[in-house]
Amino acid sequence: MDAEQAVTWLAAERAVALLGDSAQTTWIEWTQSEAYRETFQSKGRSEASPEPHLLVAAVAGTTAKTHRYSWSDLPSNTQLLDALDDAMADIEA
């Protein structure tokens, strides 16, 4: 997936999840794209420390809000599903 596709999905009120060591780097690259800047008001470039293993983005008004999750070790499937469930519950609220 590229930035333009991610922005299209976000603008259609879909959530986008990035998983892995490059989740934050990929998100920052997407927020620096022309497609993102033309669609959303926020710069979306904040960084978390430690870098998240999972980043979930969804539209909140005219901006994209992110939910970031990190674990000290590789997360289990249960931890990933719990984090996704938590992010989706927050997005729906």
Buried (B, 14 or more C-beta within 10 A) or exposed (E): EEBBEBBBBBBEEEBBBBBEEEBBBBBBEBBEBEBBBEBBEBEBEEEBEEBBBBBBBBBEEEBBBBBBBBBEEEBEEEBBEEBBEEBBEEBEE
